[in-house]
Amino acid sequence: MLLFSSVRGGTNYFEIGPGVLRPDGTVFASGATGYNDIYNINTGTWASGPSFPTITDTISGCGSISSTTQQLASADAPAALLPDGNVLVAPAPVDSNCGWIPPTEFFEFDGTSLTQVAEPTYAPDVPSFDGRLLVLPTGQVMYTNTYDLC
C-alpha cells in the first residue's frame, strides 16, 4: 500500500505520494512508504515498481542523531512529467521520531527503473513536502520550496 500513517501527539497523519500518468498509459504511483507501483490504465492491472533506496544521514532539528539509516519516501512529495515521458520525483526521509526531514533527493523514473539525478541547491536542506516542481515551456523543470532557512 502506498499510504504512510504515523501518530504524533495523539493525531494520525495519513500521507500518499504523487501519481503521474505517463504517455504510455502507465501511472507511476510513488509511495509514501518508499515502495512504488505502476498502474496500467489499458489493462487495469498493478505491478510493483522500483523502490526508493535508504540513505544514511545525520538528523538535526529534533535533536541531533548521527549516522542513522532512513527510508526515502514520497509523503506529499512533488513530481513532474518530463517532456520525454519520464517522471521526476523528489522523495525525502520520514523519521519515526522527527517526522518529515531533509534531505530531499531527486530521481527520474523511465518506465522501468529509478535513476538518482542532481538536486537543486537548497533541496538537501528541506523536507520534500516543501518542494514544488513546474515543467517550463523549454522542457526545463523549475524547483522552488517554501522552507524558511532563517
N, C-alpha and C positions, 0 to 999 in steps of 0.2 A: 504494500500500500504506500502511496506517496505522501501520506499525511504525517506530520510531525506533531506530537502532543507532549506538552510538559505542564507541570504545575509549579507556579511560583506564587508564594503568598496566598495560597488557597484559591488561586484563579487558574483555570485551564486555558492554555493557549493552543489553538489549532492552526497550523500553517500548511500551505501547499506550495509547490514550486510552479514555475511557469509552464504552460503548454503552448507549443508553437507548431502550427500547421505548415508543413513543407510542401513545395510544389509537386512532389512525387506522390502526394496523398497520404503521407505518414505524419503523425503528430509526435513530436519529441516532448514527452511528459517528464519534466525534470523534477526529481524527487526532493522533498523536504527532509528526507532521511539519508540522502546520499545515493539512493538507488534511483535509476531512471528507467522508463519504459517507453515502448514505441507502439502507438495505436495506428492500425491501417484502416483508413476510412472506407476503402474499397471492399475489403474483406470482412470488416468488423471484428478484427482479431487484435489481441495484445501480444507483445513479445517483450522479453527482458532486454533492456539496453545496457550499455556500459555504465558502471558505477563511477562516482567521483572517488578520487583517492583520499587517503588520510594525509594529514600533514603533522609535523612536529614543530611546535612553536612555543613561545613564551607569552602567556596571557597577562595583560595588565588591565587595570581599571576596576577589577573586583578583587584585588589582592594579587600580587604577582605570583604566578605559577610558572616555574621554569621547566622547559622541555616536556611539555605534555602533548600527547598524540590526540588529534581531533579529527572527526569525520567532516569533510566538506559536504555541505548540503545547500539546497536552494530554497530555504524557507523565506518566502517573499522576495526572492532574488530576481533581478532583471534578466531579460533575454531579448534577443533581436534576430529576425530572419535576415540573413545576408543576401545580397543580390544573386549569389551563386546557388542559393537554396540551402546552404549550411546554416546552423544555428549558433549564435554566440550567446553564451550563458555565463553568469558571474556568481558562483557559489562562495560561501564562506563557512567557517565552523559555527556550530551551535553547541555551546558548552552546557553541560547539565547544571552547573552551579552559577555560571556567569550570564547565560543566555546567549544572545546574538553578539558575536565578537568579530573583530578583524583577524586576519586579512581577507580581503576579497580577492579571489583568484579568477582568471578568465580561461574558458575552454571553448573550443569550436567543435561542434558535432557535425560530421559529414554524412550521416546516414548509417554509419557503422560504428565509428569509434570517436572517442573524445581526444583532442589534442590540446595541451595547455599552450596558451599564447601569452604574449607580453601584456602586462596590465598597465593602465594609466598611472600617472604619478601618485595620486592620493589614494588609489584603491587599496593598497596594503594597510592603510591607516583607518579604514572604515568597515563596518559590517555590511554585508551585501544588500540588506533591505534598504539602505540609504542611497543606493545607486540607481541611476536611470540610464537607459540606452535608447538612442534615437538614430535610425538609419537616415543619413542625409542623401539628397539627390545625387551626390557624387559617388555614392556607394560606401563612403566612409561612415564610421559609427561614432557618434558623439557620446561621451560618458560624462555624467555630472552626478554630484551627490549632495545631500542635504546635511551632511555631518558637520558639526561645529568643532573645528580643530582648536579653538581658543579655550 
